[in-house]
C-alpha cells in the first residue's frame, strides 16, 4: 500500500483549499474514463460527452496525448497535470503552472505516466501547452458555467470536515476522506492501496482540496508541498437527491424534514442552502422551528455557525425512516 510519514507539525499545519484547476482536472478524468460515481455526475457527463469526444477527435494528437497523460496503462497521472493546489488562485493562475512546464520535463513526466517511450508524434515542444488547452476547454465548456455552485459545495464540505476535525481529531477526519485512505498511527497515513514505497513529508506543507466528481488523487512537488484531492462527501455529491421519508415529511413538512435529515453532520446555513436549493430566509425560518422544538442545536466553529441534530432529532429521523421502510412491505 502507499503511505506517507506525516509528522505532528506537518499535520497541524494542514490546510483545506478550493482549487478550480483540480475541479477541471477531476472533470477531465470523468470525461476521459467515461465513468461516473453518482447521479449528478452522470447527468453532467451525459450532457458533455459528445462535445468532449468531438474536441478530442478534432486533433489526431489529442487522443494519444491524453492516453499518455492520464495513465491509460499505468493509472499514474502525469505530474504537470496535477500541480499542488495551495488556494487563493484563479483557474488561469493555476493553468499557467501547467503551461510553464519546460518541454523536456513535460516529455519525461509523460513517459513515466504512459509507462514507456512516447509515440513519435509526441516528440514535440508544445505538449504542456496542448494539455493546458484541453484543461481550458473542460473548464470553459463544462465547469465555469456552474462554478459558483460547485465552489459553494466545496466550501460547505470544508466547513463540515473542519467541524468534524475539531470534534474527533485528524484520524477521524482522514479516515473517510477517500477510498483506501486511513490513519495507521505512529505518523503513518495510508493514502491508497497501491504497493508504493513510503514518502517522508517532514517539513512539508500539506493541503486538502475537495472536488465534486467522485474521484481523487495525490500530488507533491519539490518545495516540498503535498496535496490530497478528495471527492466531496456523498450528501454533497448527490445534491438535490435527498428525499425525506414520508412520515417525517408529513409531520414537519417536506422542506423542514429535508433539513433535519441533512443534519447527520454539522452544517452551516450556507451549506444547507446549497444542498436544498431553498432560499436563505426559508432555511433560517425552518432552523428556528427545529431549534425551538429541540430537534437541532447550534454552535460556533470559527466564523461559521453550525447546526446539528440533537438526540431527539436523531430518534425522530430514525423512527420515521424505519416506519417508511416498513410501509414498503
C-alpha positions as CSV (number, residue, x, y, z in Angstrom):
1,X,0.0,0.0,0.0
2,X,1.1,3.6,-0.5
3,X,1.6,5.6,2.7
4,X,3.2,8.8,3.9
5,X,5.2,9.6,7.0
6,X,3.5,12.7,8.4
7,X,4.9,14.4,11.5
8,X,2.9,16.4,14.0
9,X,3.9,19.8,12.7
10,X,3.1,18.9,9.1
11,X,-0.4,17.6,10.1
12,X,-1.1,20.5,12.4
13,X,-0.4,23.0,9.6
14,X,-2.6,21.1,7.1
15,X,-4.9,23.4,5.2
16,X,-8.1,22.9,3.2
17,X,-8.3,24.8,-0.1
18,X,-10.5,25.2,-3.1
19,X,-8.8,24.7,-6.5
20,X,-10.5,25.5,-9.8
21,X,-7.9,23.6,-11.7
22,X,-8.3,20.4,-9.6
23,X,-12.1,20.6,-10.3
24,X,-11.4,20.8,-14.1
25,X,-8.9,18.0,-13.8
26,X,-11.4,15.8,-12.0
27,X,-14.0,16.5,-14.6
28,X,-11.5,15.7,-17.3
29,X,-11.0,12.3,-15.6
30,X,-14.7,11.7,-15.8
31,X,-14.9,12.6,-19.5
32,X,-11.8,10.6,-20.4
33,X,-12.6,7.4,-18.5
34,X,-16.4,7.6,-19.2
35,X,-17.2,6.5,-15.7
36,X,-19.3,8.3,-13.1
37,X,-19.9,7.7,-9.4
38,X,-23.2,9.4,-8.5
39,X,-26.4,10.6,-10.3
40,X,-25.4,14.3,-10.5
41,X,-22.1,13.4,-12.2
42,X,-23.8,11.0,-14.6
43,X,-26.2,13.7,-15.7
44,X,-23.3,16.2,-16.2
45,X,-21.4,13.5,-18.2
46,X,-24.4,12.8,-20.5
47,X,-24.7,16.5,-21.3
48,X,-21.0,17.0,-22.2
49,X,-19.6,13.7,-23.5
50,X,-20.5,14.3,-27.2
51,X,-18.8,17.7,-27.3
52,X,-15.8,16.3,-25.4
53,X,-15.4,13.5,-28.0
54,X,-15.6,16.0,-30.8
55,X,-12.9,18.1,-29.2
56,X,-10.6,15.1,-28.9
57,X,-11.2,13.8,-32.4
58,X,-10.7,17.3,-34.0
59,X,-6.9,16.9,-33.5
60,X,-5.2,13.5,-34.1
61,X,-2.6,14.2,-31.4
62,X,-5.1,14.9,-28.6
63,X,-6.2,11.3,-28.0
64,X,-2.6,9.8,-27.7
65,X,-1.5,12.8,-25.6
66,X,-4.4,12.2,-23.2
67,X,-3.7,8.5,-23.1
68,X,-0.1,9.2,-22.0
69,X,-1.0,12.0,-19.5
70,X,-3.9,10.2,-17.9
71,X,-2.0,6.9,-17.4
72,X,-4.1,4.7,-19.7
73,X,-1.8,1.8,-18.9
74,X,-0.2,2.8,-15.6
75,X,-3.0,4.7,-13.8
76,X,-0.3,7.3,-13.0
77,X,-1.2,10.9,-13.8
78,X,1.5,13.0,-15.4
79,X,2.8,15.4,-12.8
80,X,2.3,18.5,-14.9
81,X,-1.5,17.9,-15.0
82,X,-1.7,18.0,-11.2
83,X,0.3,20.9,-9.6
84,X,-0.2,21.1,-5.9
85,X,-3.2,23.3,-5.1
86,X,-2.4,25.9,-2.5
87,X,-5.6,28.0,-2.6
88,X,-6.2,31.7,-3.4
89,X,-5.6,31.2,-7.1
90,X,-7.8,31.6,-10.1
91,X,-8.1,28.9,-12.8
92,X,-5.9,31.0,-15.1
93,X,-3.2,31.3,-12.5
94,X,-3.2,27.6,-11.8
95,X,-3.3,26.8,-15.5
96,X,-0.2,29.0,-16.0
97,X,1.7,26.5,-13.9
98,X,0.8,23.7,-16.3
99,X,1.8,25.8,-19.3
100,X,5.1,26.8,-17.7
101,X,6.4,23.2,-17.6
102,X,9.6,23.0,-19.5
103,X,9.4,20.8,-22.7
104,X,12.0,18.3,-21.5
105,X,10.3,17.9,-18.2
106,X,6.9,17.5,-19.8
107,X,8.2,14.7,-22.1
108,X,9.9,13.0,-19.2
109,X,6.7,13.1,-17.0
110,X,4.5,11.9,-19.8
111,X,6.9,9.0,-20.4
112,X,6.5,8.0,-16.8
113,X,2.7,8.2,-16.8
114,X,2.5,6.4,-20.1
115,X,4.7,3.5,-18.9
116,X,7.2,3.7,-21.7
117,X,8.6,5.8,-24.6
118,X,6.3,8.3,-26.1
119,X,4.9,7.8,-29.6
120,X,7.0,9.5,-32.2
121,X,4.1,12.0,-32.8
122,X,4.5,13.3,-29.2
123,X,8.2,14.2,-29.6
124,X,7.3,17.9,-29.5
125,X,8.0,21.1,-27.6
126,X,4.4,22.1,-27.1
127,X,3.0,19.2,-25.0
128,X,2.4,21.2,-21.9
129,X,0.5,23.9,-23.9
130,X,-1.6,21.3,-25.6
131,X,-2.6,19.7,-22.2
132,X,-3.3,23.2,-20.8
133,X,-5.6,23.8,-23.8
134,X,-7.5,20.6,-23.0
135,X,-8.0,21.7,-19.4
136,X,-9.0,25.1,-20.6
137,X,-11.7,23.6,-22.8
138,X,-13.0,21.4,-20.0
139,X,-13.1,24.5,-17.7
140,X,-14.8,26.8,-20.2
141,X,-17.4,24.4,-21.6
142,X,-18.2,22.2,-18.6
143,X,-17.1,23.7,-15.3
144,X,-17.2,27.5,-15.5
145,X,-21.0,27.8,-16.1
146,X,-21.7,26.1,-12.8
147,X,-18.5,27.1,-10.9
148,X,-20.2,29.2,-8.2
149,X,-22.4,26.3,-7.3
150,X,-19.5,23.9,-7.3
151,X,-17.4,26.3,-5.2
152,X,-20.2,26.5,-2.6
153,X,-20.4,22.7,-2.4
154,X,-16.6,22.5,-1.8
155,X,-16.7,25.3,0.8
156,X,-19.6,23.5,2.5
157,X,-17.7,20.3,2.5
158,X,-14.7,22.1,4.1
159,X,-16.8,23.6,6.8
160,X,-18.3,20.2,7.6
161,X,-14.9,18.5,7.7
162,X,-13.2,21.1,9.8
163,X,-16.1,20.9,12.3
164,X,-15.7,17.1,12.3
165,X,-11.9,17.6,12.8
166,X,-12.5,19.9,15.8
167,X,-14.8,17.2,17.4
168,X,-13.0,14.0,16.6
169,X,-9.4,14.9,15.6
170,X,-7.3,14.3,12.5
171,X,-7.5,10.5,12.5
172,X,-11.3,10.5,12.2
173,X,-11.2,13.3,9.6
174,X,-8.7,11.5,7.4
175,X,-10.2,8.0,7.6
176,X,-13.2,8.8,5.4
177,X,-11.6,11.3,3.0
178,X,-11.2,9.0,0.1
179,X,-11.3,5.2,-0.6
180,X,-8.2,3.3,0.8
181,X,-7.1,6.2,2.9
182,X,-6.8,5.9,6.7
183,X,-4.6,6.9,9.6
184,X,-2.4,4.0,10.6
185,X,-0.9,5.5,13.7
186,X,2.8,6.3,14.5
187,X,2.8,9.1,12.0
188,X,1.7,6.9,9.1
189,X,-1.0,8.0,6.7
190,X,-2.2,5.4,4.2
191,X,-3.2,7.2,1.1
192,X,-4.1,4.3,-1.2
193,X,-3.9,0.6,-1.6
194,X,-1.1,0.6,-4.2
195,X,2.3,-1.0,-3.4
196,X,4.4,2.2,-3.4
197,X,7.3,2.9,-1.0
198,X,6.6,5.3,1.9
199,X,7.2,9.0,1.4
200,X,8.7,11.3,4.1
201,X,6.7,14.6,4.4
202,X,8.6,16.1,7.4
203,X,8.8,19.8,7.0
204,X,6.4,19.9,4.1
205,X,3.2,21.9,3.7
206,X,0.1,19.7,3.4
207,X,-3.1,20.7,1.5
208,X,-6.5,19.1,1.2
209,X,-8.7,20.0,-1.8
210,X,-12.3,18.7,-2.4
211,X,-13.7,18.2,-5.9
212,X,-17.3,17.4,-6.8
213,X,-16.7,14.4,-9.1
214,X,-16.3,11.2,-7.3
215,X,-12.6,10.7,-7.7
216,X,-9.3,11.9,-6.2
217,X,-5.6,11.7,-6.4
218,X,-2.4,12.8,-4.5
219,X,0.3,15.1,-5.7
220,X,3.5,16.7,-4.5
221,X,6.4,19.0,-5.6
222,X,9.9,19.7,-4.6
223,X,9.1,22.8,-2.4
224,X,8.1,20.5,-0.6
225,X,4.3,20.6,-0.7
226,X,1.9,17.6,-0.7
227,X,-1.8,17.6,-1.5
228,X,-4.7,15.2,-1.2
229,X,-7.5,15.8,-3.7
230,X,-10.6,14.1,-2.5
231,X,-14.3,13.8,-3.5
232,X,-16.9,15.8,-1.6
233,X,-19.0,13.8,0.8
234,X,-21.8,11.7,-0.6
235,X,-24.6,14.1,0.5
236,X,-22.9,16.9,-1.4
237,X,-22.2,14.8,-4.5
238,X,-25.9,13.9,-4.6
239,X,-27.1,17.4,-4.1
240,X,-30.8,17.7,-4.8
241,X,-31.5,13.9,-4.5
242,X,-32.1,13.8,-0.7
243,X,-35.7,12.9,0.0
244,X,-37.2,12.9,3.4
245,X,-39.2,9.8,4.5
246,X,-42.9,10.4,4.0
247,X,-43.8,10.1,7.7
248,X,-41.2,12.7,8.6
249,X,-42.3,15.0,5.7
250,X,-46.0,14.7,6.8
251,X,-45.0,15.6,10.4
252,X,-42.7,18.5,9.7
253,X,-43.3,19.5,6.1
254,X,-41.1,18.3,3.3
255,X,-38.6,21.2,3.3
256,X,-38.1,21.2,7.1
257,X,-37.9,17.4,7.1
258,X,-35.2,17.5,4.4
259,X,-33.1,20.0,6.5
260,X,-33.4,17.8,9.6
261,X,-32.4,14.7,7.5
262,X,-29.3,16.5,6.2
263,X,-28.0,17.3,9.6
264,X,-26.3,14.0,10.1
265,X,-23.1,16.1,10.4
266,X,-22.9,19.8,11.5
267,X,-23.7,22.2,8.6
268,X,-24.0,25.9,8.2
269,X,-27.0,27.8,6.8
270,X,-24.9,28.4,3.6
271,X,-24.3,24.7,3.4
272,X,-28.0,23.9,3.8
273,X,-29.0,26.5,1.2
274,X,-26.6,24.8,-1.3
275,X,-27.9,21.3,-0.6
276,X,-31.6,22.0,-0.6
277,X,-31.9,24.8,-3.1
278,X,-34.2,26.7,-0.6
279,X,-33.7,30.4,-0.1
280,X,-31.6,31.6,2.8
281,X,-34.6,33.1,4.6
282,X,-36.6,29.9,4.3
283,X,-33.7,27.8,5.7
284,X,-33.3,30.2,8.6
285,X,-37.0,30.0,9.5
286,X,-37.0,26.2,9.3
287,X,-34.0,26.1,11.5
288,X,-35.6,28.3,14.1
289,X,-38.6,26.0,14.3
290,X,-36.3,23.0,14.7
291,X,-34.3,24.8,17.3
292,X,-37.5,25.7,19.3
293,X,-38.6,22.1,19.1
294,X,-35.2,20.9,20.5
295,X,-34.6,18.8,17.4
296,X,-31.4,20.7,16.5
297,X,-28.8,22.8,18.3
298,X,-26.2,25.2,17.0
299,X,-22.6,26.1,17.9
300,X,-19.9,28.4,16.5
301,X,-16.9,27.0,14.6
302,X,-14.5,29.8,13.6
303,X,-16.6,32.3,11.6
304,X,-19.4,29.8,10.9
305,X,-22.4,28.8,13.0
306,X,-23.1,25.1,12.6
307,X,-26.4,23.3,13.2
308,X,-26.6,19.6,14.2
309,X,-29.3,17.2,15.3
310,X,-30.0,16.5,19.0
311,X,-30.6,13.0,20.3
312,X,-34.3,13.8,19.9
313,X,-33.8,14.7,16.3
314,X,-31.9,11.5,15.7
315,X,-34.7,9.4,17.2
316,X,-37.3,11.2,15.2
317,X,-35.4,10.7,11.9
318,X,-34.6,7.0,12.7
319,X,-38.2,6.3,13.7
320,X,-39.6,8.0,10.6
321,X,-37.2,6.2,8.4
322,X,-38.0,2.8,9.9
323,X,-41.7,3.5,9.5
324,X,-41.2,4.3,5.9
325,X,-39.2,1.1,5.3
326,X,-42.0,-0.9,7.0
327,X,-44.6,0.7,4.7
328,X,-42.8,-0.7,1.7
329,X,-43.5,-4.3,2.8
